[in-house]
Amino acid sequence: MALTQTEAGPYRWVVIISWMISNSTGWAIALMLGILLPSISSEFQLSYTQQGLLSSIPVWAYTLLSIPLSVWLIRYRPTTLTTVTLALATLFVVLQASVTTFAILLACRVAFGLTMAAREPARVRLMQQWFPAREFLLVNGVTVGILSFAFSAMLVATPIFLDAFNNDWRTTLYLFGGFSTLLTILWVILGRQRVTQEDQLLNARMEPRLLKGVLRHKELWIAGFGLMGANLASAGFLAFYPTYMLDRYHVSLTVSGAVLALSFLVCGITSFGISRIATDWKTRANVLYLCALAWPCSFVVLVLTDSFPLLLTVAVVNGLSWGFFPILLTVTFHLRDIRIREIPVGHAFLFTNISLGLATGPLLTGFLQDTFNNLAAVLIGISLLSISVAIAGLFVGRLPNVQASEN
């Protein structure tokens, strides 16, 4: 007999947190390349555009394949899907560290992004199996929190490892591959799945035409637009800010990494708080407006100063401004007349927009820098695209507090 979601006990948090930790490490390895870029660029003699492409290519793979893979892979066991993709991701991290040409390095990062896209359907399945709808915002808050902590740890640890290994980016990546192996083993030990009535319904009918039904919701498009613009700004800034601070102010990678890490650390704490405070969509819309105002301002100040106390203060503001993220991620679960079997596809649509922003940001920033040769102006201009969050707030404030239909 199928279990209901309300019967899930405390172990649900063990499952989802162990999955999040493993997955967030993959995202951190994909996105935190900015700290390693000076060393990699020096070895391969890369232009800014090539650096941007190298930084963004795994996310481009994720962007192009996230939705089709969600439709295809949602039918497979989330535990098995997670294990296989984590193991492959570890392999491709090790291969990245051993390549001898830029083209092969690029190909390995494409393959790494493919594993990220293939793993994402498992998260939605696990959420639906283990958690009632009223806890989805909290789960998303925990998701963003763990992701932020992983980014913070990576930004702090990477410069330290580089120093310890005499600026050898390859050895640093080998170390990350070892850590990824340990997390894969942890998931194999702790990962579980449940069979619920909702899960059986999802398995009963999952066709490609579900995408058409999901995309009829204009609020989903607006939320996706908000996430895309914000993540485009963040990814472009993240990829080139360490290089900018090193060249412009002679600020070490350790210091710039610590500033960015503080921002993500505060982001993680904020995500937990938002899940408790923003209990209705009107409040959530107001949070989006505040974040959209504070975020670009914080980016501008980070570019214009090398004062360490001021950088730390503004990093806190920047981290608080990430409060929009768990809110927009929850839109899919509250769309009018959304069906349970449509939720994974809708969630994949949002993550496609996120990854489109993450993929475009470094590439666009690198291209603009090669074109205008003014990285300060480019970083400021890119950061202004985060105003998309305010536009999203105009629409999501009208959403009702509803749950998905089983029909």
N, C-alpha and C positions, 0 to 999 in steps of 0.2 A: 504493500500500500504506500502511495506517495505521501511524503511528509509535507506539512505546511511550514511556511517561513517562521511562524511564531514559535515553533518548537526548537529552533536553533538556539544553542546555548552559548556560553562564553567562548567556546573554541572557534566560533566564527571570526573572532578578532585575531586569533593565531593564524588562521588560514589567510585572511585578507592582508594582514600586516607582513607576513612572510612573503607573500606574492609581491606586495608593493616594494619591499626592500630589494628584492631581486630585480624587479623591472626598473626601478628608479636608478639603480646602478648602471644599467644599460643606457638609459637616457643621459646620465651624467657623463659616461664615457663618450657618447656621441656628441654632446653639446659643449663639453668643457675643453675642447681642443684649443681654445684661445690661448691657454697657458703654454701649450706645447708648440703653437704655431711659429714663434720666433726661431726655435731650434729646427723644426721641420723645414721651414722656409729657407733657412740658411743652408741646409744640406742639399735641398732640391732646387734652390734658386727660383722660388715661386714669386709671381706677381701678386698684387693684392686681390685681383679677380680669382686667381688660382687658389689663394688661401681661402677666400670666401666659398669657392666651390668645394674645396676639401672639407671645410667645416660643415657645410650644409648638405652634402650629398647623401648621407644616410637618412636624413629627414625627407629629402626628395623621394627616396625609395619608399619611405613610409607613406608619404602623401599620395603617391600614385597608386599604391597597392592596398591601402588601409580598408577602403570600402569593399572592393571585390573580395579581399581575403576574409573580411568579416562575414560576408554573405556565404562564402564557401566553407570557412573553418568553424563557424559557430556550431556546427553539428557535432564536432568532435569533443571528446572529454577535455575539459579545461585543465585538469591536472597533467594529462599526457602532453597536451599542446604546449603548456608552460615548460615542462621538462625538456622537451625536444628543442624548443626555440632558445632556451637558456644555454643548453649545451652547444648549439651551433653558434650562438653569439660569442661564447667563450673561445671557440675555435677561431672565429674571425678577428677577435682582438689579438690573439697570438700571431695570426698571419699578418696583421697590420704592422706589428712590431718587427717582422722579419723581412719585409719587402725591400727591394733594391731600386725600384723605379716609382715615379709618381703615378703612372698609369695603373700599376698593380695596387698601389696603396688606395687609389680612388676606387678600384673595383672591390677591394676588401671592405671598404666603408659602405659601398652600395649593398653588399651582401649582409653586412651588419644591420643596416636599416631594414632590410627585408625581414630579418628575425624579429625586429621590434614590431613591425606591422602585423606579422603572423601571430604574435603573442597577445595583442590587445583584445581580441574577442573573448579571451579567457577571463579577463577582469569583469566584464559585464555579466558573464554567465555566473561567476562566483558571487557577485553582488546579489543577483536575483535568487540564487540558491540559498544564500545564508542570511540575507537581511530583508526586513520588511521595508516598504517604500518610505515610511517616515524617517528611516535612518540613512537614506541615500545621501542627503546633504552632509551628514556627519562623516560618512564613508569618504565622500569626495574631499572633505576637509582634511581627513587623515591622509588621503592620497597625496594631496598637494603638500601637506606638512612633511611627509616622509620624502617626497621628491625634493623639496627645498633643503631638507637636512642633508640629503645625499649630495646635492649640488654644493652646499656649503663645505661639506667634508672634502669633496674633490678639489674645490678651489683652494682650500687651505693646505691640503696634503700634497697636491701636485708640485708646487714650487719647492716644497721641502724635499720630495723625492728627487726632483731634478738636481737640486744642489748636492744631495747625497750621492747621486750617480754621475756627477761631473757633467751635468747638462745633457745627459744621454736620454733622449725621448723614447728610444726603443726599449731600454731596460725598464723605464717607467710603465710603458704599456704591457710589458711582460708581467710586471707586478700586478697591474689591474686584471690581467687574464687569470692570474692565480686567485685573486680575490673573487672574481666571477665564478671560478670553479667551486669555491667554498660555498657561495650562495646557492649555486645549483644543487649541491648536495643537501643544503639546509632545506630547500624547497621539497626535494624528494622525500625527506624525512617528515616534514610538517604538512605538506599539501594534502588536502582532502576535498572531496566534492559531495554534494547531497542531491538526492532525487526528490524534487517537489512536484506538486501538481502543475505549477506554473512552468517548471522546467520541462515536464512531459509535453505540455502544450507547445512550448517553443520548438521542441524536437519534431513535433508532429507535422509542422508546416513552416518551412523556412525556404522561401524561393527568392530568386533575384528580383522579381517584381515588387518585393516589399519596399525597395528603395523608392519607387514611385509614390507609394503611399506615405512614406516618411517625409518626403520632400514637399508635400502639400502644405506643411506647416511653415508659415512665413516667420514665426518667432524663432524657429530653428535656424533659418538662414541669417536672421539678424544676430543671433547669439554667435553663430559661426563667424560672421563678419567682425564682431567685437573681439573674439579670440584671435582671429587671424592678424588684425592690425596690431594688437598689443604684443603678440608673440613675435611678429616681424620686427617691431622696435626693439624688443628685449634681446632677440638673437643677434641682430646686427651689432648692437651695443656690446653684448657679451663677447662676441668673437674678436672685436678689434680694440676694446677698451684697454686691456693689458698692454698691447702694442703701443697704443696712443700715449698712455701714461709713461711708458718707458722712453719713448722717443721725445715727447714734448717736455716732460718734467723730470726725467731720469728717476722716476719712481719705480722701485723694483717690482718684479712679478709677485713677490711675496706680499708686498703691501697692497697692490691692486687686487690680488686674489683675495686677501683678507677683507677688503672693502666689499667686493662682490659677494663673498661668503656671508658677511653680516646681513646683507640685503636678503639673501635666500633664507637665512636663519630666522629673521624676523617674519618673512613671508610664511614660513612653516608655522610659527606660533600664531600669526594672524589667521591662518586658515582654520585652525582649531576654534578660535574665538568666533569667527564669522558663522561657523556651523551652529553655534549656540545662540548668537544674537539675532541674526537675520532669519527670523522664523516665518515671515510672510513676504510676498513678492514686492509690496510697496517699499518695505524696508530695504530689501535687496536692491531695488532700483536706485534708491538714495545712496547706498554704498557704492554702486557703480559710478554715479556722478562724482562722488568725492575722489574715488580712485583715478578717474580719468583726468581730474584737475591736478592732483598732486604728482602723478607719475611722470608726465613729461617735464614738469618743473624740476623734479629731482634729477632727472637725466642731464638737464642743462647745467645744473650746478656741479654735478660730478665731472663734467667736461671742463668747466672753467676754473677749477681750483685744484691746488695740490696740498692744501692744508689738511693734515691728517685728522685733526679733531672735527673739522667741518665735513670731510669726506665720510667719517663714521656717522655723524649726525644725519647727513642726507641719505646715507645707505639705509638707515632705520626708516626714514620716510618712504624711500623706494620700496622697502620690504612691506611696509604697511599697505602700500598702494596695490599690492598683489591680491588684496581681499576680493577682487572681482572674480578670480579664477574659479574657486569652487562653486560660486553662484552660477556662472554661465555654464559650467559643466553639468549642472543639475537640471537645466531647462528641459532636456529630453524627457525626463520622468514626469513632467507636469504639463505636457502639451494636451490640449483638448482632444479627446477621442483617440489618444494614442493607444495602440494595442501592445500587449506584452511582447509579442514576437517581433514588433517593430523597433523596440527600444535599443537592442544591440546595434542595429543598422543606423539609427539616429545618432547613437553615441559615437559610432565610427565616423559619421559625417562631421560631428563637432571636432573630433580628433584629427580629421583630415584638414580642417581649416586651421587648427593649431599647428599642425606639421607644415602646412603650406606657408604660414607665417615664419615658422622656425627655419624652413628651407630657404625662403626668399631673402630673409634678413641679411645673413652674412654675404650672400652672393651679390645682392643689390648694393650693400655697403662697400664691398670690395670694388665693384664696378664704378661706383660714384667716386671713390677715392682715386682710382686710376685715371678717371676723367678730369676731376677738378683739383686733385692734389691738395685737399684741405680737409683733413680727417676730423677736425673739431666741428666744422660746419656740417659735414656729412653726418656725424653722430647726432648732432642736435636736430637736424632735419628728419632723420630716421625716427628719432624718439617721439616726434610730434604725431606720428601715425597712431599712437596709442589712444588718441581721441575717439577712436572707434568704440571704445568701451562705453563712453557716454551715449553714443547713438544706440547701442544695444540696450542701455538702461531705459530709453524711451519706450521700448516695446515690451521688455520682459516684466515691467511693473504691472502689466495688464493680465499676466498669467494667473489662472486660478490654482488653488492648492488641491489638485486632483491626483488620483492614482490611475495607472494604466488599466485599460479594459482587457478582459480575457478573450473577447470576441475576435 
